[in-house]
Amino acid sequence: MIEYTQGIYNYYVYIITNKNKKVLYTGVTNNLRRRLGEHKNKLNPNSFTARYNVEFLLYYEHFGWIQLAIAREKEIKLMNRDVKDELINTINPEWNFLNNLF
């Protein structure tokens, strides 16, 4: 079994939404600022986030190891919408857009 210490890297699992907060997208990245810019600028115009104008950060978690971040991303993606809403509410009960933090 692998035992993870704090880790020296920066990885983020994040949840973003559209302007009307109707759609949620969960992703993982090593550079949240860059990734949010890619979503905003629709780097891949055929992607889910581009089609639904998903670019506003609602929630994120920081990890020191990519393996842990990927595992958490998968866990969140398996959650139903109500559970994701509760998760967002734990750090962002007003559902403010957090993009300006990065």
C-alpha positions in Angstrom: 0.0 0.0 0.0 1.3 3.5 -0.9 1.3 5.9 2.0 1.1 9.6 0.9 2.8 12.3 2.9 1.8 16.0 2.4 3.3 16.1 -1.1 5.2 18.9 -2.8 3.1 19.4 -5.8 -0.1 21.4 -6.5 -3.1 19.7 -8.0 -6.7 20.9 -7.8 -10.0 19.2 -8.1 -12.6 21.8 -9.1 -16.3 22.2 -9.8 -17.3 24.9 -12.3 -20.7 26.0 -13.6 -22.4 28.2 -16.1 -23.8 31.7 -15.5 -27.2 30.4 -14.4 -25.6 27.7 -12.2 -27.6 25.0 -13.9 -24.7 22.8 -15.1 -21.8 21.4 -13.0 -18.5 20.1 -14.4 -15.8 18.5 -12.3 -12.2 18.4 -13.4 -8.6 18.1 -12.1 -5.6 20.2 -13.0 -2.1 21.2 -11.8 -2.7 24.9 -12.6 -6.2 26.1 -11.7 -5.7 29.7 -13.1 -4.6 28.4 -16.5 -7.3 25.8 -16.6 -10.1 28.3 -15.8 -8.7 30.5 -18.6 -8.9 27.6 -21.0 -12.6 27.0 -20.0 -13.4 30.7 -20.4 -11.7 31.0 -23.8 -13.3 27.7 -25.0 -9.9 26.2 -25.9 -11.7 23.1 -27.2 -14.9 24.5 -28.8 -16.5 21.0 -29.0 -16.1 20.2 -25.4 -18.9 19.9 -22.8 -17.8 23.1 -21.0 -17.7 25.1 -24.2 -21.1 23.9 -25.4 -22.7 24.8 -22.0 -20.6 27.9 -21.3 -19.2 26.4 -18.1 -16.4 28.6 -16.7 -17.3 29.8 -13.2 -15.5 28.3 -10.3 -17.7 27.2 -7.4 -15.6 24.7 -5.5 -12.0 23.4 -5.3 -9.8 21.1 -3.3 -6.0 21.2 -3.2 -3.8 18.0 -3.2 -0.1 17.4 -3.1 -0.3 14.2 -5.1 -1.9 13.6 -8.5 -3.1 10.1 -7.5 -5.1 11.6 -4.7 -6.5 14.3 -6.9 -7.6 11.9 -9.6 -9.2 9.6 -7.0 -11.2 12.5 -5.5 -12.2 13.7 -9.0 -13.6 10.3 -9.7 -15.4 10.2 -6.4 -17.1 13.6 -7.0 -18.1 12.6 -10.5 -20.0 9.6 -9.1 -22.0 11.9 -6.8 -25.5 12.9 -7.7 -26.4 16.5 -8.1 -27.8 16.9 -4.6 -24.6 15.6 -3.0 -22.5 17.9 -5.2 -24.7 20.8 -4.2 -24.1 20.0 -0.5 -20.3 19.7 -1.1 -20.3 23.1 -2.7 -22.3 24.5 0.2 -19.6 23.4 2.6 -17.1 26.1 1.4 -19.3 28.3 -0.7 -22.9 28.5 0.6 -23.7 31.6 -1.4 -22.4 29.9 -4.6 -20.2 32.9 -5.4 -18.0 32.6 -8.4 -14.4 32.1 -7.0 -12.5 32.7 -10.2 -10.9 35.9 -8.9 -9.1 33.8 -6.2 -6.8 32.4 -9.0 
